[in-house]
Amino acid sequence: MSGKFQLKKAKDGQFHFNLLASNGQVILTSELYKAKDSALNGIESVRKNATREGAFESKTSGNDKFYFVLKATNGQVVGQSQMYASAASRDAGIQSVTSNAPDAKLDDETA
């Protein structure tokens, strides 16, 4: 089983998506989008950029947790990970996005 993109509508009417690994764990979360088409474009951007060299930026939060962001070629952040306890877990999360995103199916829960 491969990963999937889960497209959702927030209570305020905006759209967002999560990329889930094959085990159902969220590995990447998007920002909020005003339009559904914009969220779908964000999903395509994740698919394209997940395997691009230099697209991931590894970060450390102020409370010493580890996370990453995925950036499009224009430098805009298209997704962010959860917080991880270790750098190794964060790096495994990056690998999971790289392997799951390109072929992930879309689960549209907005209807």
MDAnalysis code that builds the backbone (N, CA, C; Angstrom):
import MDAnalysis as mda
import numpy as np

u = mda.Universe.empty(333, n_residues=111, atom_resindex=np.repeat(np.arange(111), 3), trajectory=True)
u.add_TopologyAttr("name", ["N", "CA", "C"] * 111)
u.add_TopologyAttr("resid", np.arange(1, 112))
u.add_TopologyAttr("resname", ["MET", "SER", "GLY", "LYS", "PHE", "GLN", "LEU", "LYS", "LYS", "ALA", "LYS", "ASP", "GLY", "GLN", "PHE", "HIS", "PHE", "ASN", "LEU", "LEU", "ALA", "SER", "ASN", "GLY", "GLN", "VAL", "ILE", "LEU", "THR", "SER", "GLU", "LEU", "TYR", "LYS", "ALA", "LYS", "ASP", "SER", "ALA", "LEU", "ASN", "GLY", "ILE", "GLU", "SER", "VAL", "ARG", "LYS", "ASN", "ALA", "THR", "ARG", "GLU", "GLY", "ALA", "PHE", "GLU", "SER", "LYS", "THR", "SER", "GLY", "ASN", "ASP", "LYS", "PHE", "TYR", "PHE", "VAL", "LEU", "LYS", "ALA", "THR", "ASN", "GLY", "GLN", "VAL", "VAL", "GLY", "GLN", "SER", "GLN", "MET", "TYR", "ALA", "SER", "ALA", "ALA", "SER", "ARG", "ASP", "ALA", "GLY", "ILE", "GLN", "SER", "VAL", "THR", "SER", "ASN", "ALA", "PRO", "ASP", "ALA", "LYS", "LEU", "ASP", "ASP", "GLU", "THR", "ALA"])
u.atoms.positions = np.array([
    [0.838, -1.184, 0.000],
    [0.000, 0.000, 0.000],
    [0.876, 1.239, 0.000],
    [0.567, 2.187, -0.859],
    [1.357, 3.408, -0.908],
    [0.666, 4.513, -0.127],
    [1.316, 5.647, -0.052],
    [0.763, 6.777, 0.673],
    [-0.405, 7.398, -0.067],
    [-1.040, 8.380, 0.597],
    [-2.135, 9.089, -0.051],
    [-2.199, 10.524, 0.444],
    [-2.724, 11.372, -0.416],
    [-3.018, 12.750, -0.053],
    [-4.460, 12.799, 0.418],
    [-4.667, 13.393, 1.557],
    [-5.996, 13.528, 2.128],
    [-6.359, 15.014, 2.048],
    [-7.297, 15.359, 1.159],
    [-7.736, 16.742, 0.969],
    [-8.962, 16.986, 1.838],
    [-8.891, 18.037, 2.663],
    [-9.962, 18.317, 3.612],
    [-10.379, 19.780, 3.524],
    [-11.578, 20.039, 4.047],
    [-12.081, 21.401, 4.134],
    [-12.132, 21.782, 5.609],
    [-11.535, 22.914, 5.953],
    [-11.527, 23.387, 7.337],
    [-12.879, 24.013, 7.680],
    [-13.120, 24.223, 8.957],
    [-14.394, 24.789, 9.407],
    [-14.644, 26.175, 8.818],
    [-13.565, 26.911, 8.533],
    [-13.729, 28.259, 7.978],
    [-13.892, 28.257, 6.452],
    [-13.997, 27.060, 5.852],
    [-14.213, 26.958, 4.414],
    [-12.957, 26.855, 3.580],
    [-11.790, 26.987, 4.210],
    [-10.538, 26.864, 3.475],
    [-10.168, 25.379, 3.326],
    [-9.215, 25.122, 2.444],
    [-8.801, 23.760, 2.127],
    [-7.371, 23.513, 2.581],
    [-7.082, 22.264, 2.931],
    [-5.716, 21.860, 3.279],
    [-5.581, 20.376, 2.999],
    [-4.333, 19.912, 2.967],
    [-4.115, 18.489, 2.736],
    [-3.019, 17.966, 3.633],
    [-3.074, 16.663, 3.832],
    [-2.020, 15.922, 4.522],
    [-1.532, 14.835, 3.584],
    [-0.254, 14.551, 3.641],
    [0.296, 13.371, 2.982],
    [0.457, 12.318, 4.056],
    [-0.172, 11.172, 3.818],
    [-0.109, 10.066, 4.769],
    [0.783, 8.964, 4.214],
    [1.593, 8.390, 5.088],
    [2.411, 7.237, 4.719],
    [1.500, 6.020, 4.590],
    [2.041, 4.922, 4.108],
    [1.241, 3.707, 3.912],
    [0.642, 3.185, 5.219],
    [1.238, 3.552, 6.359],
    [0.705, 3.127, 7.657],
    [-0.345, 4.100, 8.199],
    [-0.688, 5.132, 7.423],
    [-1.703, 6.093, 7.831],
    [-1.198, 7.274, 8.625],
    [0.098, 7.297, 8.907],
    [0.676, 8.390, 9.689],
    [0.865, 9.625, 8.819],
    [0.500, 10.798, 9.350],
    [0.694, 12.062, 8.633],
    [2.188, 12.364, 8.579],
    [2.699, 12.585, 7.358],
    [4.125, 12.892, 7.213],
    [4.368, 14.287, 6.655],
    [3.306, 14.940, 6.148],
    [3.450, 16.304, 5.635],
    [2.087, 16.975, 5.670],
    [2.062, 18.237, 6.082],
    [0.825, 19.013, 6.170],
    [0.991, 20.310, 5.398],
    [-0.065, 20.696, 4.704],
    [-0.030, 21.931, 3.920],
    [-0.494, 23.124, 4.741],
    [-0.363, 24.283, 4.121],
    [-0.963, 25.494, 4.653],
    [-2.454, 25.469, 4.295],
    [-3.186, 26.481, 4.716],
    [-4.589, 26.620, 4.328],
    [-4.673, 27.370, 3.006],
    [-5.565, 26.917, 2.142],
    [-5.799, 27.538, 0.844],
    [-7.246, 28.011, 0.778],
    [-7.468, 29.187, 0.188],
    [-8.827, 29.713, 0.048],
    [-9.638, 28.931, -0.978],
    [-8.972, 28.429, -2.025],
    [-9.668, 27.720, -3.100],
    [-9.200, 26.269, -3.202],
    [-10.128, 25.398, -3.552],
    [-9.811, 23.980, -3.708],
    [-8.755, 23.774, -4.797],
    [-8.884, 24.497, -5.910],
    [-7.902, 24.368, -6.995],
    [-6.499, 24.701, -6.525],
    [-6.376, 25.674, -5.627],
    [-5.055, 26.033, -5.090],
    [-4.485, 24.892, -4.257],
    [-5.336, 24.235, -3.476],
    [-4.888, 23.088, -2.686],
    [-4.458, 21.940, -3.599],
    [-5.224, 21.722, -4.675],
    [-4.846, 20.675, -5.634],
    [-3.518, 21.000, -6.304],
    [-3.280, 22.278, -6.599],
    [-1.980, 22.693, -7.151],
    [-0.869, 22.447, -6.132],
    [-1.166, 22.652, -4.847],
    [-0.198, 22.376, -3.795],
    [0.174, 20.902, -3.749],
    [-0.809, 20.038, -3.927],
    [-0.549, 18.594, -3.957],
    [0.367, 18.253, -5.131],
    [0.089, 18.823, -6.294],
    [0.945, 18.574, -7.464],
    [2.358, 19.071, -7.217],
    [2.482, 20.191, -6.537],
    [3.806, 20.730, -6.215],
    [4.573, 19.786, -5.290],
    [3.873, 19.194, -4.320],
    [4.524, 18.221, -3.430],
    [4.991, 17.022, -4.248],
    [4.135, 16.524, -5.138],
    [4.515, 15.377, -5.970],
    [5.779, 15.674, -6.773],
    [5.835, 16.859, -7.374],
    [6.969, 17.229, -8.228],
    [8.248, 17.486, -7.430],
    [8.105, 18.148, -6.282],
    [9.280, 18.584, -5.540],
    [9.820, 17.565, -4.546],
    [9.046, 16.531, -4.241],
    [9.465, 15.547, -3.238],
    [10.758, 14.833, -3.620],
    [11.048, 14.748, -4.898],
    [12.270, 14.060, -5.330],
    [13.325, 15.028, -5.862],
    [13.056, 16.325, -5.759],
    [13.995, 17.327, -6.269],
    [15.125, 17.568, -5.263],
    [16.333, 17.553, -5.761],
    [17.515, 17.822, -4.928],
    [17.400, 19.210, -4.300],
    [17.589, 19.285, -2.999],
    [17.576, 20.566, -2.298],
    [16.199, 21.095, -1.940],
    [15.141, 20.301, -2.155],
    [13.778, 20.770, -1.889],
    [13.428, 20.741, -0.403],
    [14.102, 19.897, 0.360],
    [13.807, 19.787, 1.787],
    [14.772, 20.646, 2.594],
    [14.223, 21.288, 3.601],
    [15.040, 22.064, 4.529],
    [14.823, 21.495, 5.927],
    [15.894, 20.960, 6.512],
    [15.828, 20.398, 7.865],
    [15.935, 21.525, 8.875],
    [15.073, 21.490, 9.890],
    [15.025, 22.574, 10.872],
    [14.954, 22.019, 12.288],
    [15.259, 22.894, 13.237],
    [15.120, 22.585, 14.655],
    [14.299, 23.697, 15.289],
    [13.287, 23.322, 16.065],
    [12.427, 24.321, 16.701],
    [13.108, 24.902, 17.938],
    [12.485, 25.910, 18.498],
    [13.020, 26.555, 19.692],
    [13.066, 25.640, 20.899],
    [12.240, 24.591, 20.909],
    [12.246, 23.654, 22.046],
    [12.981, 22.355, 21.697],
    [13.927, 22.471, 20.760],
    [14.814, 21.359, 20.383],
    [14.097, 20.151, 19.796],
    [13.008, 20.381, 19.104],
    [12.349, 19.333, 18.318],
    [12.804, 19.510, 16.870],
    [12.727, 18.446, 16.110],
    [13.216, 18.455, 14.737],
    [12.046, 18.353, 13.767],
    [12.140, 19.094, 12.651],
    [11.104, 19.038, 11.629],
    [11.709, 19.437, 10.292],
    [10.909, 19.342, 9.239],
    [11.386, 19.760, 7.920],
    [10.273, 20.466, 7.176],
    [10.681, 21.251, 6.195],
    [9.739, 21.861, 5.265],
    [10.143, 21.434, 3.857],
    [9.146, 21.374, 2.993],
    [9.358, 21.074, 1.576],
    [9.068, 22.344, 0.808],
    [10.021, 22.760, -0.022],
    [9.878, 24.009, -0.765],
    [9.768, 23.743, -2.257],
    [8.968, 24.576, -2.911],
    [8.864, 24.548, -4.368],
    [10.103, 25.219, -4.954],
    [10.247, 25.151, -6.257],
    [11.425, 25.745, -6.911],
    [11.501, 27.250, -6.700],
    [10.356, 27.900, -6.433],
    [10.358, 29.346, -6.186],
    [10.667, 29.697, -4.731],
    [10.932, 28.686, -3.914],
    [11.279, 28.903, -2.514],
    [10.103, 28.908, -1.557],
    [8.879, 28.825, -2.089],
    [7.692, 28.830, -1.244],
    [7.528, 27.468, -0.562],
    [7.201, 27.496, 0.727],
    [6.967, 26.271, 1.479],
    [5.629, 25.676, 1.042],
    [5.642, 24.403, 0.638],
    [4.411, 23.730, 0.225],
    [3.952, 22.695, 1.239],
    [4.775, 22.412, 2.222],
    [4.382, 21.474, 3.265],
    [5.374, 21.457, 4.399],
    [4.881, 21.068, 5.582],
    [5.724, 20.984, 6.766],
    [5.431, 19.682, 7.483],
    [6.455, 19.137, 8.110],
    [6.304, 17.887, 8.853],
    [5.790, 18.147, 10.259],
    [5.544, 17.064, 10.942],
    [5.280, 17.106, 12.373],
    [6.606, 17.357, 13.091],
    [6.563, 17.471, 14.401],
    [7.770, 17.608, 15.203],
    [8.280, 16.212, 15.573],
    [9.576, 16.026, 15.472],
    [10.210, 14.744, 15.788],
    [11.147, 14.924, 16.978],
    [11.345, 13.854, 17.737],
    [12.220, 13.886, 18.908],
    [13.693, 13.842, 18.522],
    [13.999, 13.299, 17.335],
    [15.402, 13.184, 16.939],
    [15.592, 13.580, 15.479],
    [16.818, 13.953, 15.156],
    [17.157, 14.290, 13.772],
    [17.016, 13.063, 12.873],
    [17.332, 11.891, 13.399],
    [17.220, 10.663, 12.611],
    [15.764, 10.389, 12.238],
    [14.841, 10.625, 13.168],
    [13.413, 10.446, 12.871],
    [12.953, 11.450, 11.823],
    [13.418, 12.692, 11.943],
    [13.086, 13.707, 10.943],
    [13.584, 13.276, 9.574],
    [14.813, 12.789, 9.506],
    [15.389, 12.366, 8.228],
    [14.623, 11.183, 7.639],
    [14.127, 10.303, 8.499],
    [13.294, 9.191, 8.028],
    [11.972, 9.725, 7.474],
    [11.455, 10.792, 8.074],
    [10.248, 11.438, 7.578],
    [10.450, 12.013, 6.183],
    [11.601, 12.620, 5.957],
    [11.936, 13.149, 4.625],
    [11.960, 12.009, 3.607],
    [12.591, 10.905, 3.978],
    [12.643, 9.746, 3.081],
    [11.254, 9.214, 2.784],
    [10.386, 9.246, 3.779],
    [9.022, 8.770, 3.594],
    [8.260, 9.657, 2.607],
    [8.433, 10.968, 2.703],
    [7.796, 11.876, 1.740],
    [8.340, 11.613, 0.344],
    [9.648, 11.462, 0.233],
    [10.291, 11.222, -1.063],
    [9.749, 9.954, -1.723],
    [9.527, 8.909, -0.934],
    [9.065, 7.648, -1.514],
    [7.553, 7.589, -1.699],
    [6.786, 8.289, -0.871],
    [5.322, 8.199, -0.935],
    [4.658, 9.235, -1.836],
    [5.172, 10.450, -1.870],
    [4.470, 11.548, -2.548],
    [4.277, 11.372, -4.055],
    [5.294, 10.957, -4.809],
    [5.120, 10.958, -6.270],
    [3.942, 10.136, -6.778],
    [3.643, 9.008, -6.164],
    [2.579, 8.120, -6.648],
    [1.364, 8.071, -5.701],
    [1.328, 8.952, -4.725],
    [0.247, 8.924, -3.742],
    [-1.095, 9.244, -4.400],
    [-2.102, 8.474, -4.052],
    [-3.457, 8.685, -4.544],
    [-4.083, 9.868, -3.804],
    [-5.123, 10.434, -4.404],
    [-5.838, 11.546, -3.792],
    [-7.133, 11.050, -3.161],
    [-7.297, 11.331, -1.885],
    [-8.524, 11.029, -1.165],
    [-9.200, 12.371, -0.881],
    [-10.167, 12.746, -1.720],
    [-10.858, 14.032, -1.616],
    [-12.016, 13.903, -0.645],
    [-11.860, 14.499, 0.536],
    [-12.881, 14.424, 1.568],
    [-13.690, 15.716, 1.662],
    [-13.645, 16.536, 0.612],
    [-14.299, 17.833, 0.640],
    [-15.723, 17.810, 0.138],
    [-16.137, 16.729, -0.476],
    [-17.492, 16.677, -1.064],
    [-18.571, 16.488, -0.027],
])
